[in-house]
């Protein structure tokens, strides 16, 4: 038995009185809690409390996330397995970017709303964190950049998640005299910390023009910044060649530092120390860096740009420790990112599962990583693998939503072990308020050959129709389910109606049964009996008699109806009408005499049964 | 065609979408459409704008998303929605209610103009009201209770009720002529009703021989009033000639699941659009370009039929519409998918001019402003 990872969260049930016992029952996404009494006396409480863990599903903005990502998910599942992996990687990266852009779009919309309603502020920060983690996973796991490109990607990653630099820069540039703005140097240093040297140089030019005396110093800094080598993955230069070039440049910067070339200008001195990779200087700018992972990337940029993926975790751990010495406890996000730098995918997933209250993120990310063949097949105790487990959890949560259950179906479809079972169990619990909804649910069941659920749903709808006296609808549902028993029930209702009222109701239905008539004997009888009436009404007595005879002899007439049939036969027996053609006459005589015999037979049977009673 | 269509996610499953009417005289493209939602805890009707203010001179197909103008709470699923006039829509609800909403363009607000709360009902239960058609001020609705009800927009109460019009659910209704309507039901019958008659029986019943496949939608050809298209549970597109016989003239395999809506293009009826539970929206195009010289076609000589022009007022009565001889293998019928694959059910579509709008169970609205008609 494994130990519990974290302390369980405690949720108070405010409406439940103190000291009372609580009983509970699990639902798919929630728990129903109620007060129980162990004593016989005492007043009971008539409330049931629903404790819901995931409120996010009900957020209107997040719904877009669920729908759009569903679309991406379904597309991902159709990527053919047999393609060689080098063709698939760009596709997977592209899909990962799609997911991320959906997260971003949702976040941007929420940010606009959050300005008005503060309760969404929390959701915004969670989405920010999710996108940050996903982006890092894309860089490290999916794109799996090798040394050289790795740092460039990490640099992009950091830049993407530090938007405030541009805001501040815009503010500074729009001011009267940018070089004298109080944030000016912060902006320049921030650019340098992010490796945006071109922009830093442009900013410095403004300062240089203000201090013509120090022109040489500014020129030197500009040269150093412009000559910093950046690895070009598509170019002809090898990593080793780049490394040599970079060390050469690094030595040059160091020399400037030793020569005190920038000693007279405190700001330029700081910049020089930063680009030489001096850790203490970097740490002095914690506020501008704001996170330990920014510190990590900057430190690597200026001290070890050819870092290999396998070396990352040493640097990550030490950077986190150096940066966080003020706070003792790292936050969940820090642990997740650290696990990512350590390439421990399972730990990333596990930590995210605990930290987030919605399975969306881990389910989709794990699914994508599984497609990239990055998850070791790691069977869990109860049979399915990690990917499937997470998808099932996510989809089950969706299924509890009054509207999003339709999305869940596609997720279940892509869980080969248990998906079908889960779907089968949950689809029967969808409330069916309208026929249209029932039709959609039915279509889902039929497409998956879930015949039991089809029968059950059709029966519910047919019963409801019957209760409201909609016999045609009821029949329509029985036909769909090929439910002969129910069709029989409906026919009985028609026949009962006829017996009580003397006429048929819903003639539009009975007259137009078509091949559906064959669904059940009783239904066939009903159709034929109505036909008999029509023939009689049209005075086509010989045909009517023949039909009546066949009804009697075919034994599809219900017992309760025999009396009625006999009563119908009487006027026919009294018919004296003579046909025009001789054989027609013979025919009729034969029919009438057989009718007479059957009549007598039936009478005998009736009297014997009645005498038994 | 794919490039011209973009999804807008709207956080509600769309059950119905309709363009606001534009006057036929102006060649304006439509700019406002209404949507209704379903299966939500709180359902809504919404008005949207695509910002086409005058002329079709935009070369870019998807200039900006539809913008929400205003929305209003709706009690129950919106099962059908029609524009009564420029400012008012009629909706029918799963609660059995029929409601007229007014869209106040100046303030971009919506108010309830008139409501019949339990128009369709069972003795002890709600009966969803499944379809509506209107010709201001007359409104005709049908429901799961098998009733046909006629209202007038400006009057309380109802004008006429046909109580047991059908023993099964009536799924849709449309006008055949000003005093005649067509209904389709869940035992596969197409029924004609003549309101001039006092009796409560249909004047004609048509159905497919064979299985009684439920029919879900019906639309009449804009010019040739005897031609009617229906779609149903099996996804087949049927075209009927209501003057002749009681079975459809042609049957075409269209979709792999229920067909929810079928629409002839109102001004270019060589084009037909269908949408389905299977997530596809099909554009059907037939060519009426005949090999026969016009003087041999009978009828009026002055009617030149070309694909881009509006059909002349009376139509050419003796020309057999290509729809009736529809057979996709003869190559006179072309079908195109209009949506990217893997969308959930497309519940509703509407087409006017060159603009098409549709809504899906994936909570997305698609607008295409350059439909090739």
Interface residues (C-beta under 8 A of the other chain):
Chain A: X60 X61 X63 X64 X67 X68 X70 X71 X74 X75 X78 X402 X403 X406 X407 X433 X434 X435 X436 X437 X439 X440 X443 X447 X467 X468 X469 X470 X471 X472 X473 X475 X476 X479 X505 X506 X508 X509 X512 X513 X514 X515 X516
Chain B: X9 X10 X11 X12 X13 X38 X39 X40 X41 X77 X79 X94 X122 X123 X125 X127 X128 X130 X144 X145 X146 X164 X166 X167 X168 X169 X185 X186 X187 X189 X191 X202 X205 X207 X209 X210 X211 X212 X214 X233 X257 X258 X277 X342 X343 X344 X345 X361 X362 X363 X364
